[in-house]
Amino acid sequence: MASPADTGKRRITVLGTGYLGTAHAACLASLGFEVLGVDVSAARIAALSRGELPFHEPGLGSLLRTGLASGRLSFSTSYPYAAAFGDVHFVCVGTPQRAGCYAADLSQLTGCIDALGPLLNRPCLVAGKSTVPVGTAADLAARLARLSPAGPACELAWNPEFLREGHAVADTLRPDRIVAGVPSARAEAILRGVYADPIRAGAPFLATDLATAELVKVAANAFLATKISFINAMAEVCEAAHADVMMLSEALGHDPRIGRAALRPGLGFGGGCLPKDIRAFMARAGELGVEPAVSFLREVDDINLRRRARMVDLARELAGGSFAGRNIGVLGVAFKPGSDDIRDSPALDVAATIHGLGASVRLFDPVAMSQARRAHPELSFADSAIEAVTGADVTLLLTEWQEFREADPEKLGAAVARRNIVDGRNALDAGRWRAAGWHYRALGRPLGHAGK
Ligand SMILES: NC(=O)c1ccc[n+]([C@@H]2O[C@H](COP(=O)([O-])OP(=O)(O)OC[C@H]3O[C@@H](n4cnc5c(N)ncnc54)[C@H](O)[C@@H]3O)[C@@H](O)[C@H]2O)c1
């Protein structure tokens, strides 16, 4: 078999094997690269080496196992091994919100560069993929230059990632664009080589400076969050004006300048990216002296959080004005369908708040149960949607999994104590649920609307 050098394929390491890193590693192995995934978590590396995906991501488990079986994909906790292995090192570690403030916690990134840098004694490219505040890449490049024995032969690029959880495999193999912040023509050529297949398939490759590449990702997330909060702000107005935000959204979406994507009103955004990324953007803009440029993101964040409060209020209204002694059945825990990610999940936030207000809350999610159990041992969990709503005074749809969208209102109705439902995602056919005798409420819609 030809070696990677013979085929012109460089050997790749992926540092940090979370949602992003595991998808990146398995997809590059499927494209024919030899890939080593590295993580500081020995348990995670052991699971991945056994072909066990530590989280839910459609299609990724089989890609992982195919990669392992082909011998092109392997995992390790060893940085010396990684440094010796890789020609290109993709950095995919986490950049969570720092405790007590809006700024990003960059300690995983600096930890990674500090561990890798001193071991780099031959030419290579370090390519950051994590989402970072603008300016981080330049700081890390200087840090790497200080640490690396290979000196200028070891360069740092920034190649932000746009994959969506739930679609990680398709988004990685067929990205809608590839953005590369590159310090040199050599670095650009290396990244063009890594992404040769998607580029050949038509993905635009945009080479930029480091700062622009970092900002593209943050700006994209800020725009998405703003669009979601815009329609949710309209939902607030619709609630006050007895108008229907679903019709409003549909009518807006027909305007090609606006578009339908990210315009579905509901419980708002959560997860491990949008909330912390817009907050880190505000913090960084403050440091750069341009705080007013993104101060609207504070409102975007506030609108988003107000939807959760509104959901709790609607549930309480249907519970008869108080949660004390009430049973609440919750459908959905993950921050969105297609994922088991519960980081900053609006669903879990609402469920925990209602529990704190005295209700007995029972939850079900098709894939996120074990994560939720670990994070919220005080809540009670069911093995099915029917079990979650059995005896419920109010049912809440908080994550719009297909199985909940298709749920039979008669079947669920036979299990509940009272046919009260709040559709937190505007995902159900209101007419069908009302026809089955349910008192149906949804965010941003008038009491007696008839439509879908
Ligand atoms: N999850 C997504 O959909 C997504 C999409 C685009 C961008 N991003 C960005 O990608 C980054 C990673 O996100 P994620 O969701 O995969 O995070 P994650 O928390 O799931 O994974 C991070 C991994 O890095 C490991 N790690 C920490 N320090 C390390 C070190 N020094 N060396 C090696 N491994 C280390 C952790 O153990 C963990 O497994 C973040 O910046 C995020 O904003 C994520």
The ligand as a Tripos MOL2 file, in Angstrom:
@<TRIPOS>MOLECULE
LIG
   44    48     1     0     0
SMALL
NO_CHARGES

@<TRIPOS>ATOM
      1 N1        -19.6830   21.4410   18.8100 N.am      1 LIG1
      2 C1        -19.8700   22.0900   17.6720 C.2       1 LIG1
      3 O1        -20.8640   21.8810   16.9690 O.2       1 LIG1
      4 C2        -18.8540   23.0940   17.1930 C.ar      1 LIG1
      5 C3        -19.0050   23.6430   15.8950 C.ar      1 LIG1
      6 C4        -18.0850   24.5860   15.4740 C.ar      1 LIG1
      7 C5        -17.0850   25.0110   16.3190 C.ar      1 LIG1
      8 N2        -16.9950   24.4900   17.5740 N.ar      1 LIG1
      9 C6        -15.9070   24.9510   18.4410 C.3       1 LIG1
     10 O2        -14.9840   23.9000   18.5240 O.3       1 LIG1
     11 C7        -14.3750   23.8750   19.8160 C.3       1 LIG1
     12 C8        -14.5810   22.5130   20.4440 C.3       1 LIG1
     13 O3        -15.9580   22.3170   20.6190 O.3       1 LIG1
     14 P1        -16.5610   20.9200   21.0840 P.3       1 LIG1
     15 O4        -18.0200   21.0750   21.1000 O.co2     1 LIG1
     16 O5        -15.9470   19.8350   20.2980 O.co2     1 LIG1
     17 O6        -15.9890   20.8740   22.5870 O.3       1 LIG1
     18 P2        -15.8860   19.6120   23.5760 P.3       1 LIG1
     19 O7        -15.8520   20.1950   24.9350 O.co2     1 LIG1
     20 O8        -16.9130   18.6020   23.1830 O.co2     1 LIG1
     21 O9        -14.4570   18.9690   23.2370 O.3       1 LIG1
     22 C9        -13.2420   19.5030   23.6500 C.3       1 LIG1
     23 C10       -12.2760   18.3290   23.8710 C.3       1 LIG1
     24 O10       -10.9560   18.8560   24.0560 O.3       1 LIG1
     25 C11       -10.3220   18.0560   25.0540 C.3       1 LIG1
     26 N3         -9.1490   18.7930   25.5700 N.ar      1 LIG1
     27 C12        -9.1140   19.7860   26.5070 C.ar      1 LIG1
     28 N4         -7.8600   20.2310   26.6670 N.ar      1 LIG1
     29 C13        -7.0730   19.4910   25.8220 C.ar      1 LIG1
     30 C14        -5.6940   19.5000   25.5140 C.ar      1 LIG1
     31 N5         -4.8330   20.3570   26.0920 N.pl3     1 LIG1
     32 N6         -5.2470   18.6100   24.5970 N.ar      1 LIG1
     33 C15        -6.0980   17.7370   23.9850 C.ar      1 LIG1
     34 N7         -7.4140   17.6990   24.2440 N.ar      1 LIG1
     35 C16        -7.9040   18.5780   25.1400 C.ar      1 LIG1
     36 C17       -11.4210   17.7950   26.0560 C.3       1 LIG1
     37 O11       -11.0960   16.6970   26.8870 O.3       1 LIG1
     38 C18       -12.5980   17.5210   25.1170 C.3       1 LIG1
     39 O12       -12.6910   16.1410   24.7890 O.3       1 LIG1
     40 C19       -14.9970   25.0390   20.5820 C.3       1 LIG1
     41 O13       -14.2010   26.1730   20.4240 O.3       1 LIG1
     42 C20       -16.3190   25.2310   19.8730 C.3       1 LIG1
     43 O14       -16.8170   26.5420   20.0310 O.3       1 LIG1
     44 C21       -17.8430   23.5300   18.0130 C.ar      1 LIG1
@<TRIPOS>BOND
     1     1     2 1
     2     2     3 2
     3     2     4 1
     4     4     5 ar
     5     4    44 ar
     6     5     6 ar
     7     6     7 ar
     8     7     8 ar
     9     8     9 1
    10     8    44 ar
    11     9    10 1
    12     9    42 1
    13    10    11 1
    14    11    12 1
    15    11    40 1
    16    12    13 1
    17    13    14 1
    18    14    15 2
    19    14    16 1
    20    14    17 1
    21    17    18 1
    22    18    19 2
    23    18    20 1
    24    18    21 1
    25    21    22 1
    26    22    23 1
    27    23    24 1
    28    23    38 1
    29    24    25 1
    30    25    26 1
    31    25    36 1
    32    26    27 ar
    33    26    35 ar
    34    27    28 ar
    35    28    29 ar
    36    29    30 ar
    37    29    35 ar
    38    30    31 1
    39    30    32 ar
    40    32    33 ar
    41    33    34 ar
    42    34    35 ar
    43    36    37 1
    44    36    38 1
    45    38    39 1
    46    40    41 1
    47    40    42 1
    48    42    43 1
@<TRIPOS>SUBSTRUCTURE
     1 LIG1         1 GROUP 0 **** ****
